Each structure stands twice: as C-alpha cells, then as structure tokens.
Amino acid sequence: MEVILAKHAGFCFGVKRATHLAFEAADRGEETYTLGPIIHSPQVVQRLSEMGVKSVDEVGEVESGGTIIIRSHGVAAEELEAAVSAGLEVVDATCPFVKKAQEHVATLSREGYDIVVVGDAVHPEVQGIVSYATGRVYVVSSGKDVERLPRMSKIGVVAQTTQSFEHLHDVVTACLARGGEIRVYNTICDATAVRQEEAKKLAGEVECMIVIGGFNSANTKRLFQICSELLKRTHHIETACQIDPAWFDGVEKVGVTAGASTPKWLIDEVINRISAIDKDKIS
C-alpha cells in the first residue's frame, strides 16, 4: 500500500512561529500562560501544559507578574489592552495574516465603512477580528447571509484566514448588490489555499484520504470537507490511535494531509501506523 503525504501538510508559518514562541517562553521556567489554546491542537496544548504553561480564558486568571502568550488566532482588542494594563509581559504570537486582517478592519472602520467579515462567527479568530471595528460589523458565511443585511453606502470586506477563496468571492458578489462602494481585502492565508488545492488533487489520485488535525481546527475541518466531497473514504483524525484498519481494505493508495496546526510528530505517528497496518495485512 502506497502512502502519499501532501507536500505542505502540517504547521504553517504562523503556527510554527506561535509554538516556537510558546515553547521558548516555557523553557524560561517562569509563570507562563496562554490566552486560550495557543493553536487548535490539543496534543500541542497538552505538551505545553506538561511544561507548566497554563491555558486561561481571560486575563483576570493570570497571576501578577506572569507572562501571557497571545494565541495564533489572536484575541479581542480589549483583551490585549487588559493584559497590558495588568502589567503582564505579553508575548504576541498572533499570526501575521490574522494581524493584517485586524488592521484592515480597524482602518476601514475609521474610514466609515461598514464591515463584512467572511467566516465563522463563533471562531476565536473571527471574534478577535470583529473587535477591531468601531462601527457596524457583520459576520457572514455565504452570499445568502449577505442578502439579509441592510443596504450600506460603503462596505469593507475581509475574510477569516482559513476561508476558501470561493466563499470570499461568493460574499463579495452578493455585497455588490447591497452597497454603493465596496473595498475588499483578500486576507485568506496563502498556506490555507495551497493546502486546499493539494488536498483536492490528492483526493482525486487515491482511494482513501486521512486528514490529521484538531477536531476544533477550522482549517482542518475545511480540508476534511473538501476531500470528503471528492472521496467518500475520507477520515478526519487527531491521532494515530484513532485509525481503523478496516479503512484500508482493498486500498492500494492512501493520501495523507494535515491542518496547519498539526505538528510533524503527529503526522509521522499516523504514517507509521498506516505502514504497520499494511505490514500486518501482508504477513
């Protein structure tokens, strides 16, 4: 059985940077916290916890004089201000792509644009982006959602970094019917687009797809959705122990991809597990 790993599976630049900053802070041995999970990988969060890094939901839970790490998805503007006001040492691990989306929203809002954010309203990245608006702001997931919005004279559009270009295009097209002036910033991360295109291609070449990543990871769930639409035998897992050997019955080629928050060691464990299953079937 041939196992084909997508070229860009696993950590993207922003996640790699965030985890590096988190482990670097943990190594100092001081009181260190992350404001929410540093990335959407329960396994990475667990490793940091074992090193003494605690995940908290709000700044008030952090002891005076500690270090707080801002997660890769970013946080609401008021949360960041609260951390600074509390005199904490702030390590900002916000992904630069997310930071750019936050900056665009702040600028557009100051210039009088009503903001439309393409994304998942309950996702922490989107909640953080929305907080940088000083005027009206709407979160939509499709062009259909836009049809329910009021007419606006000026609309500024940004996207959650893990959205697909198709979703952004759909929303922008719908916005043309709701406003007189539209300004659009394509804030979709290049790494997300590359992973999605690779996943599409790979799903068309294999008989079974394994998508690795946190069940709470938006970009991983999107990879699973893309692959499962093309290939019924697609499975989303977090760890190798969740693999069912029956998935590979009659399979000659297996494709493996992973979300941007999935560390290499988890990917390696999955590939080793698939290889071991293949050897057991041969022997």
N, C-alpha and C positions, 0 to 999 in steps of 0.2 A: 504494500500500500504506500503510495507516494503522498508525502505531506508537503504542501506548498504554503509557505509563510509570506504574507503580504510584505512588501519591501518597507513600508512605513508604519507597520504595526507598533503600537506601544507609545511611550512617552513622546509628547510633542515638546517644542521648545519651552513653552510657558510652564508646563507641568514639571519638566526636568529642572527648570530654574527654581520653581517653588519648593520642590522636595529637597534640592541642594541647600537652599536657604534654611529649611526646617531642620534637616539633619545637622547642618553646621551650627545652628543655634543650640540644638540638643547636646552636641558634643561639649559645649561650654559648661554644662552641668549646672546652670542657673535655673531659677524658676521660669519655665517657658510654657506658653500656652498658644493654641491656635484658635482664632475666632471662627468657629465652625470647622468641619473637617478640611484639612489643608488641600486635599484633592478628593475626588469621588472614587477612592479605592479603599475599602475597609481594611484590606491587608496592610497597606502602607500606613494608615492611621493607627493600626494596632502596633506596628513596629515602633512608631514614634511614641506611643503610649508606654511601651516597654522601656523606652529610654527616658521616661519621665515627662514627656510633653503631653499636656492635658488639652483636650478639646473642650471649649466652653461656648455657650450660646450667646453670651453678652459680656460686655466689658466689665460690668459690676462683679462678675465672678472671679476676676483676676486680683491676686494679692498685690498690695502696693509695692512698687519697685520691681515688678516682674517684667518679662519680655513677652510681647504678644505678636504673633505672626498673622498677617492678613492672608487669608487663603487665596488660592489661584483664581477663584471665581470672583474675587473682590467682595467688598461689603458696602453697605449703605453709607452715604456721605456722613450722616450723623454718627454712625458707629465709629468711623475713623476719627472724627472730631472728638468723640468721647474718650477714645484711647489716648489721644494726645493730651487732652485736658486732664486726664487722670495721672499724667506724668509717667506713663509706661514707655518702655523702649519699644518702638514699633518697627517691626521688620515687614515691609510691604512686599509680599510675594504675589501681588495681583498680576495676572498675565498681561503683558504689554498690549495685546489685542483687546482685552477687556477694558483696560485703562483707556485706550483710544476711544472705545465706544462711549465710556463715561464722559470723556472730554467733549466729544461731539454733541452729546445730549446737553451738557451744560452750556456750550456755545450757542447751539440752536435755540435753546430755551431763552437765553439772554437776548437773542436777536428777534424774539417774538414769534417763533414757530411753535405750533402745537406738535407734540412728539408722538410718533408711532413707532413702537418697538416690536419687531418681529421675533416672537419667541414664546417660551413657556412662562406664564405669569407667576407660577409658584417656584420657579428655579431661582436659587440664590444669586446667580449671575445677573438675571433679569431684574430681580428686586433691587440689586445694587445699582444697576444702570438707571433704572427708573428714578431712584432717589436723587439723581443729579439734575433732574428737571425742576424748574421753578414755576412753570406754568402747567397747562393741561398736558397730560401724558396718557397714552392708551397702549395696552399690550394686546397684540393680535397674533393669531397663529395661521391665518389664511385670508385670502381675499374676501371670503364670505363674512368674516368678522368685521372687515373694513366697511362693508355695506351697512352695518348697524351704527356706524359712527356718525356724528353730526357733520355738516359741511364746515370746512375750515378754509380760511383765506391763505394760510401758509402752513405747510406740513413738512416736518423734518423726519426722515425715516432712517433708523439704524436697525441692526439685527443682532440677536444673540449670536455669539461667535461660532456656535456649533450648528446653526441652522443650515439648511440646504439653499443653494442659490435659487432653485425652483420656487421655494417658499417666498423668498425675498422678492423675486420677480413677480409672483402672483399678487403679493400685497401692494407693491409699487404700482402695478397696472390698475388695481382697484382704487388706489389713492388718487389717481388721475381724474377719477370721476367725483371725488369728494372735496378737492381743494383747487385753488387757483394757481398756487406756486408750490412746487414740490422740490425739496432738496434731499438727495439720497446719499448716504454713506454706506458703502459695502463693507461692513465690519465683520464679515464671515472670515474666520481664520483660514489661511491657506492650507494649513495642515489638515483641517477638517475636510476641505474639498478634495484634497489629494487622497485621503483615506477612503472617502466615499467612492471616488472613481475607481480606485484599486479594488475595493470590495465588490463593486458591480462587475468588473472584468473577471475577477477571480471566481465569483459565484457562477459565472457562465462557463467556467472551464472544469469544474469539479462536480462530484456527486454528493458531497456533504461539506457544509461550512460550519466552523466553530468560531464564534465571536466571543472574545475574552474581555471582561471588564466589569466594573461595579454595576450592580443592578440599579444603583442610584445615579449612574452616569448617563447624562443626556446624549453625549456623542456616541457612546457605546450602544445605547438603545436605538439610536438612529442607524448605526451600522447594521444592527440585527434586523431592523425593519427593511432596509434596502436589500439585504441578502435574502431574507425570507420571502420577499415579493418575487424574487427571481428563482429561488431554490427552496422547495418545501423542507428539505432536510437541512435546516439551519438551526443551530442551537446556541443560546446565549448562556455562558457560564462565568463564574468568578474565579474558580479554582479547578485544578485537575481532578480533585476527588469527586466532582460533580459529573464527570463524564460517564456515560453509559456505553459499555462495549457494543451493545446491540445497534447503536447508531451507525456502526461501520460495516454492518452485514452487507456483503456484496459490493462494497465500495472499493474502488481502485485509486481514486484521487480525493484527498481531503484538503480543503482550503482553511487556513487559519488567519484571522485578523484580530486586532485588539484595539480597544479605545485608547484615547490619548492620555488616560490616567492609569494605564496598565503597565506595571513595571516589568522589565525584561525577565526577572527571575520567575514570575508567574507564567509568562509565555513559554519559557524553557520547560517548566514543570508540565505544562499541558502537552507540549510536543513530545516530551519523554514518555508521558503516559500513553499517548496515542501509539507511539512506536512499540511500547511494551505490549499493548493490546494486540498489535499486528503480529508480534513475535509469538505470542501465546496461541494465536489462531493458526499459525504456520506449523508450530510444534505439536 
